Amino acid sequence: MNYDKVKVSFPEMDADVTINDVAFKIGGLEVYWYGLLIALGMVLCVILAIKHARKNNFPSDLVYDILLVSLPSAIVGARLYYVLCEWDYYSGDLKRIFDTRSGGLAVYGGILGAFLGAFIMTRIRKIPFTTCADYCIPYIALGQAIGRWGNFFNQEAFGTTTKLPWGMTSSKVSAYLEKHCPDLDSTMPVHPTFLYESIVDLALFIILLRVRKRSKHAFETTAVYMIVYGAFRFLIEGLRTDSLYIGSTNIRTSQLLSLLLVIGGLVYILVAHLKNYERKEIPAKFFANETVISDGPVIAPAQAEDGEGDKMPDEIGEAVPADEEDAEDPVAQDMTEDKSDADKAVDGGSDN
């Protein structure tokens, strides 16, 4: 792999920027921007998830539990998804499967792996999976928005040629087009599709915070993610030059999965509203170490009197007066905290 600096040009804007896929070195270990950005995104998401937990009636300890299970399962899922889609290549030498330094991760595989790991954990601990999914899903969108910039430093996951002002080109882009897309003019700029998805994911994060705050239906926040992300990913994938395909067909794997997500999300929301699938509460025992912010003394659920220890935190006294809660915009409240937390707050690869 070429570790030299690469000049990325935006011809229509008469702008250039020089980048390197290696962020820094520790001894002989090279830390890539790709892996570093994913790690930083994950840390920020965990900080925000913990910060927002109490006011959303979600035990902060569960954030750690979900992370410990979902992170490894997401990595395995991202790699397995990519390997299965490129089986003809990996079947010739199975040792390549474990060579992650050469790239080969897929976003959809990571999301599916994380959900599977979280589902198993919630079944074992007898926690409502849909409630956990609805709480965590906004941070998945935020993590994707940050992680996509790793594709920029690797100069990958770009689209077809374009004359739009923000079209970009580089020696890596030109070399890839010459080798894999002979029908395209390798001297022309290309769509920075990673940027498109990053913008969509950031906007989706904001939308999901609002939906999570206001929705009372189980899995509805997750369903909104499925619809919005699936729709935009379907469109963006159509521009990509490095899509994974189903066998020898011309069907792009991510486009098919995106379409299924959109349909599934729409159908679920319709059924959830018709049958009134209400969001289930986390069992009170998981709040044993939590405290509740109120106008009076701080009350710990485990110490509440007259059986209050068996109730959810928002049922103990007047934790947050309804008129004060409604007076504040939930997105502004969440994003203010996001900004505060962000202020306080290794491996290259191909991301599909």
C-alpha positions in Angstrom: 0.0 0.0 0.0 1.2 3.5 -0.9 1.9 5.6 2.2 3.1 8.7 0.3 1.2 11.9 0.5 -1.5 12.4 -2.1 -2.7 15.7 -3.6 -6.5 15.9 -3.9 -7.7 18.5 -6.3 -11.1 20.1 -6.8 -10.6 21.6 -10.3 -13.9 23.5 -10.5 -13.1 25.3 -7.3 -9.4 25.7 -8.1 -8.5 24.1 -4.8 -6.0 21.5 -3.7 -5.3 19.7 -0.4 -2.5 17.2 0.4 -3.4 14.2 2.6 -1.9 11.0 3.9 -3.8 7.9 4.8 -1.4 7.4 7.8 -2.3 9.8 10.7 0.8 9.2 12.7 3.3 6.5 13.7 4.1 4.9 17.1 7.5 3.3 16.6 7.0 1.0 13.6 3.2 1.0 14.0 1.3 3.1 11.5 -2.0 4.5 12.7 -4.4 5.2 9.8 -6.9 8.0 9.6 -9.5 5.4 8.6 -9.2 3.5 11.9 -8.6 6.6 14.0 -11.7 8.3 12.8 -13.8 5.3 13.4 -12.4 5.0 16.9 -12.9 8.7 17.6 -16.5 8.5 16.3 -17.2 5.6 18.6 -15.8 7.4 21.6 -17.8 10.5 21.0 -21.0 8.4 20.5 -20.4 6.5 23.8 -19.9 9.8 25.6 -23.1 11.3 24.2 -25.1 8.1 24.9 -24.0 8.1 28.5 -24.6 11.9 28.9 -28.1 11.6 27.5 -29.1 8.4 29.3 -30.8 9.6 32.4 -33.0 12.2 30.9 -34.2 9.5 28.4 -34.9 6.9 31.1 -32.1 4.7 29.9 -29.5 3.2 32.3 -26.1 4.5 31.5 -24.5 1.1 32.5 -26.4 -0.5 29.7 -24.5 1.6 27.2 -21.2 -0.1 28.3 -22.9 -3.5 28.1 -24.2 -2.9 24.6 -20.8 -1.6 23.5 -18.9 -4.6 24.8 -21.1 -6.9 22.8 -21.9 -4.8 19.7 -18.4 -3.6 18.9 -16.8 -7.0 18.3 -19.9 -8.3 16.6 -19.9 -5.2 14.3 -16.3 -5.8 13.2 -17.0 -9.5 12.5 -20.2 -8.6 10.7 -18.5 -5.9 8.5 -15.7 -8.3 7.5 -18.0 -11.3 7.0 -20.4 -9.3 4.8 -17.5 -8.1 2.6 -15.9 -11.5 2.3 -19.2 -13.2 1.3 -19.7 -10.6 -1.4 -16.2 -11.1 -2.7 -16.0 -14.9 -2.1 -14.5 -15.7 -5.5 -11.4 -13.7 -4.4 -11.2 -15.0 -0.8 -12.0 -18.6 -1.6 -8.7 -18.9 -3.5 -6.7 -18.2 -0.3 -8.6 -18.3 3.0 -5.8 -16.6 4.8 -6.8 -13.4 3.0 -10.0 -13.3 5.1 -7.9 -12.4 8.2 -5.8 -9.8 6.4 -7.9 -6.8 7.3 -5.0 -4.4 6.7 -5.6 -4.9 3.0 -9.1 -3.5 3.5 -12.5 -5.1 3.2 -15.2 -3.8 5.6 -18.9 -3.1 4.8 -21.1 -0.7 6.7 -24.2 -2.8 6.3 -22.4 -5.8 7.6 -21.2 -3.9 10.6 -24.7 -2.6 11.4 -26.3 -6.0 11.1 -23.5 -7.5 13.3 -24.0 -4.9 16.0 -27.8 -5.4 16.0 -27.4 -9.2 16.2 -24.9 -8.9 19.1 -27.2 -6.4 21.0 -30.2 -8.6 20.4 -28.5 -11.7 21.9 -27.4 -9.6 24.9 -30.9 -8.2 25.5 -32.4 -11.7 25.3 -30.0 -13.1 27.8 -30.5 -10.2 30.3 -34.3 -9.9 29.6 -34.2 -6.3 28.4 -36.6 -5.0 25.7 -34.5 -5.1 22.5 -36.6 -2.5 20.8 -36.1 0.1 23.6 -32.3 -0.4 23.4 -32.3 -0.1 19.6 -34.3 3.1 19.7 -32.0 4.6 22.2 -28.8 3.7 20.5 -29.7 4.2 16.8 -29.0 8.0 16.6 -25.4 7.4 17.7 -24.9 4.8 14.9 -25.8 7.5 12.4 -23.4 10.0 14.0 -20.6 7.4 14.0 -21.2 6.8 10.3 -21.0 10.5 9.6 -17.6 10.7 11.2 -16.2 7.4 10.0 -17.0 8.1 6.4 -14.2 10.7 6.3 -11.8 7.8 6.6 -12.8 7.1 2.9 -11.5 10.5 2.0 -8.1 9.9 3.5 -8.0 6.5 1.7 -9.3 8.1 -1.5 -11.9 5.4 -1.9 -15.7 5.0 -1.9 -16.1 7.7 -4.6 -18.5 7.9 -7.4 -18.6 8.3 -11.2 -17.1 11.3 -13.0 -18.8 14.7 -12.6 -18.5 18.3 -13.6 -20.1 19.6 -10.4 -18.1 22.2 -8.4 -17.2 19.8 -5.6 -15.9 17.0 -7.9 -12.5 15.7 -6.7 -9.6 13.9 -8.3 -6.2 12.5 -7.3 -3.6 10.1 -8.5 -5.3 7.3 -6.6 -8.7 8.1 -8.1 -7.3 8.2 -11.6 -5.4 5.0 -11.2 -8.5 3.3 -9.9 -10.7 4.5 -12.8 -8.1 3.4 -15.4 -8.0 -0.1 -13.9 -11.6 -0.8 -12.9 -13.7 1.7 -15.0 -12.2 1.9 -18.5 -15.4 3.5 -19.8 -14.9 6.5 -17.6 -12.5 9.4 -18.3 -9.8 8.9 -15.6 -8.8 12.6 -15.9 -12.1 13.9 -14.8 -13.2 14.6 -11.2 -15.5 12.2 -9.4 -18.5 12.4 -7.0 -17.2 12.5 -3.4 -20.0 10.0 -2.4 -18.5 9.5 1.1 -19.2 13.2 1.6 -22.8 12.9 0.5 -23.3 10.0 2.9 -21.6 11.9 5.8 -23.9 14.9 5.3 -27.0 12.6 5.2 -25.9 10.7 8.3 -25.3 13.9 10.3 -28.7 15.3 9.3 -30.2 11.9 10.2 -28.6 12.0 13.7 -30.4 15.3 14.4 -33.7 13.9 13.1 -33.4 10.7 15.1 -32.8 12.7 18.3 -36.2 14.4 17.8 -38.0 11.2 16.9 -36.5 9.4 19.9 -37.7 12.2 22.2 -41.2 12.3 21.0 -42.1 8.8 19.8 -43.9 6.4 22.1 -44.0 3.5 19.7 -41.5 0.6 20.0 -38.8 0.5 17.3 -40.2 3.6 15.6 -36.9 5.5 15.9 -35.0 2.6 14.4 -37.6 2.3 11.6 -37.1 6.0 10.7 -33.3 5.3 10.5 -34.1 2.3 8.1 -36.2 4.5 5.9 -34.1 7.6 5.7 -30.7 5.9 5.5 -31.9 3.2 3.2 -33.4 5.7 0.8 -30.3 7.9 0.5 -27.9 5.0 0.5 -29.9 3.5 -2.4 -29.4 6.7 -4.4 -25.7 7.2 -3.4 -24.9 3.6 -4.1 -26.0 4.1 -7.7 -23.1 6.6 -8.1 -20.4 4.4 -6.6 -17.7 2.8 -8.7 -16.8 0.1 -6.1 -20.1 -1.5 -5.3 -20.4 -5.1 -4.3 -22.7 -7.2 -6.5 -24.8 -10.3 -5.9 -22.9 -13.1 -7.6 -22.5 -12.4 -11.4 -25.6 -10.3 -11.6 -25.8 -6.5 -12.0 -27.7 -6.1 -8.8 -25.8 -4.0 -6.3 -26.0 -5.7 -2.8 -26.3 -2.5 -0.9 -29.0 -1.1 -3.2 -31.1 -4.3 -2.7 -30.6 -4.2 1.1 -31.4 -0.5 1.2 -34.7 -1.1 -0.7 -35.6 -3.8 1.7 -34.9 -1.5 4.7 -37.1 1.3 3.3 -40.0 -1.1 2.6 -39.6 -2.8 6.0 -39.4 0.5 7.9 -42.5 1.9 6.2 -44.5 -1.3 6.8 -43.5 -1.5 10.4 -44.4 2.2 11.2 -47.8 1.7 9.7 -48.5 -1.5 11.6 -47.0 -0.1 14.9 -49.4 2.9 14.7 -52.4 0.7 13.8 -51.8 -1.8 16.6 -50.3 0.8 19.0 -47.0 -1.0 19.7 -45.9 1.0 22.8 -42.3 1.3 23.7 -41.5 -0.9 26.7 -39.6 0.4 29.8 -36.3 -0.9 31.0 -36.8 -3.0 34.2 -36.3 -0.9 37.3 -33.5 -3.1 38.7 -31.2 -1.7 36.0 -31.5 1.7 37.5 -30.2 0.6 40.9 -27.0 2.7 40.5 -28.7 5.6 38.8 -29.8 9.0 40.2 -32.5 11.2 39.1 -32.1 15.0 38.5 -35.0 16.9 40.0 -35.9 20.3 41.6 -35.6 18.7 45.0 -33.2 16.3 46.5 -31.5 13.7 44.2 -33.4 10.4 44.6 -31.8 7.0 44.0 -34.4 4.5 42.9 -33.0 1.8 45.2 -33.4 4.1 48.2 -36.9 5.4 47.4 -39.6 4.8 50.0 -43.1 3.3 49.8 -42.2 1.0 47.0 -40.8 3.7 44.7 -37.7 1.7 44.2 -39.7 -0.6 41.9 -40.7 2.2 39.6 -38.9 3.8 36.6 -37.0 7.0 37.4 -39.5 9.2 35.8 -42.2 7.8 38.0 -40.5 8.8 41.3 -41.8 12.2 42.3 -41.7 15.0 39.8 -38.3 14.4 38.3 -38.8 16.9 35.4 -41.9 19.0 35.4 -43.9 18.5 32.2 -44.3 22.2 31.4 -40.5 22.7 31.7 -39.8 19.7 29.5 -42.2 20.8 26.8 -40.8 24.3 26.9 -37.4 23.2 25.6 -36.8 21.9 22.1 -35.4 18.4 22.4 -33.0 18.7 19.4 -31.6 21.9 20.7 -31.2 20.4 24.1 -29.4 17.3 22.8 -27.2 19.2 20.3 -26.1 21.6 23.0 -24.9 18.7 25.0 -23.4 17.1 21.9 -21.4 20.3 21.3 -20.2 20.4 25.0 -19.2 16.7 25.0 -17.4 17.0 21.6 -15.3 19.9 23.0 -14.2 17.7 25.9 -13.8 14.7 24.2 -5.8 2.0 13.3 -6.0 0.4 10.2 -6.8 1.3 6.6 -9.7 -0.3 4.8 -12.3 -0.2 2.2 -15.7 0.7 3.5 -18.8 -0.3 1.6 
